[in-house]
Amino acid sequence: MTLTAEWRTSGEFDSVLIIENDSTVREALRANPEVLHRFLTDMGDLTSWRGDVRVEGVKRMSLAWGELVIARAQTGEVLTMDPEAFWNGIHVWFRSRGVDYDTPLAEERV
């Protein structure tokens, strides 16, 4: 089983999805600074990610979650990215709050 991760935006909210076998949403997490920080820095083992949003019906397809911002392989490699959507998301989620996506989280600074 091949796992990848995607950051998607629907205008209503952003999500990070764990995708199996290139098409089926396995887990869905509502985006927040902590989830995006993990997605953008060190994803770890994608099998350990647990979603907080129900995945059923049409939501099993990644396209149902909105426009793709960035997709990454389990290895961390960037598979595809929309540069404008990516930098807009970085501004909204991080820089507008005076930090960046790779700024250590509070628990990492202890």
C-alpha positions as CSV (number, residue, x, y, z in Angstrom):
1,M,0.0,0.0,0.0
2,T,1.4,3.4,-1.1
3,L,0.5,6.4,1.1
4,T,0.8,10.1,0.2
5,A,-0.4,13.2,1.9
6,E,-2.2,16.2,0.4
7,W,-3.0,19.7,1.6
8,R,-6.3,20.8,0.0
9,T,-8.4,24.0,0.3
10,S,-12.0,24.3,-0.4
11,G,-12.5,28.0,0.5
12,E,-14.6,26.9,3.4
13,F,-11.7,25.1,5.2
14,D,-8.3,23.5,4.5
15,S,-7.6,19.8,5.1
16,V,-4.7,17.5,5.2
17,L,-5.5,14.1,3.7
18,I,-3.7,10.8,3.9
19,I,-4.3,9.0,0.5
20,E,-3.8,5.3,-0.1
21,N,-3.0,3.8,-3.5
22,D,-3.1,7.2,-5.3
23,S,-6.9,7.8,-5.0
24,T,-8.7,6.8,-1.8
25,V,-8.8,9.1,1.2
26,R,-7.8,7.1,4.3
27,E,-7.7,9.9,6.9
28,A,-8.8,13.5,6.9
29,L,-7.6,16.2,9.3
30,R,-8.9,19.7,9.5
31,A,-6.0,22.0,8.9
32,N,-4.5,24.0,11.8
33,P,-1.0,25.3,12.4
34,E,0.1,22.1,14.2
35,V,-1.2,19.8,11.5
36,L,0.3,21.9,8.7
37,H,3.6,22.2,10.5
38,R,3.8,18.4,10.8
39,F,2.8,18.0,7.1
40,L,5.4,20.6,5.9
41,T,8.3,19.6,8.1
42,D,8.5,16.0,9.3
43,M,5.5,13.9,8.4
44,G,6.8,10.8,10.1
45,D,5.0,7.6,9.3
46,L,1.8,8.4,7.5
47,T,0.2,5.2,8.8
48,S,0.2,6.9,12.3
49,W,-1.8,9.9,11.2
50,R,-5.4,9.8,12.6
51,G,-8.1,12.0,11.1
52,D,-10.6,14.2,13.0
53,V,-13.1,14.5,10.1
54,R,-15.4,11.7,8.8
55,V,-14.5,10.2,5.5
56,E,-17.4,8.5,3.8
57,G,-19.2,8.5,0.5
58,V,-17.9,11.1,-2.0
59,K,-15.4,12.3,0.6
60,R,-13.4,9.1,-0.1
61,M,-12.2,10.9,-3.3
62,S,-9.6,13.6,-2.7
63,L,-11.1,15.9,-5.3
64,A,-14.1,16.3,-3.0
65,W,-11.9,18.2,-0.5
66,G,-11.2,21.1,-2.8
67,E,-8.2,22.4,-4.7
68,L,-4.8,20.7,-4.3
69,V,-2.2,23.0,-2.6
70,I,0.6,20.4,-2.3
71,A,1.1,16.7,-2.4
72,R,3.9,14.8,-0.7
73,A,5.2,11.3,-0.8
74,Q,5.8,9.2,2.3
75,T,9.5,10.0,1.9
76,G,8.8,13.8,2.1
77,E,9.3,14.4,-1.6
78,V,7.0,17.0,-3.1
79,L,5.0,15.3,-5.8
80,T,3.1,18.4,-7.0
81,M,2.3,21.9,-5.8
82,D,0.4,25.0,-6.8
83,P,2.9,27.7,-5.9
84,E,0.3,30.5,-5.6
85,A,-2.0,28.5,-3.4
86,F,1.0,27.3,-1.3
87,W,2.4,30.7,-0.5
88,N,-1.1,32.1,0.1
89,G,-1.7,29.3,2.6
90,I,1.7,29.9,4.3
91,H,0.7,33.6,4.7
92,V,-2.8,32.8,6.1
93,W,-1.7,30.0,8.5
94,F,1.7,31.2,9.6
95,R,3.2,34.6,8.4
96,S,0.1,36.6,9.3
97,R,0.6,35.3,12.9
98,G,4.3,36.3,12.9
99,V,5.7,32.8,12.5
100,D,6.6,30.5,9.6
101,Y,5.7,26.9,8.9
102,D,9.1,25.6,10.2
103,T,9.1,27.7,13.4
104,P,9.3,25.2,16.3
105,L,6.0,24.5,18.0
106,A,5.8,25.3,21.8
107,E,6.3,21.7,22.8
108,E,9.4,21.4,20.6
109,R,11.0,24.4,22.3
110,V,11.0,22.9,25.8
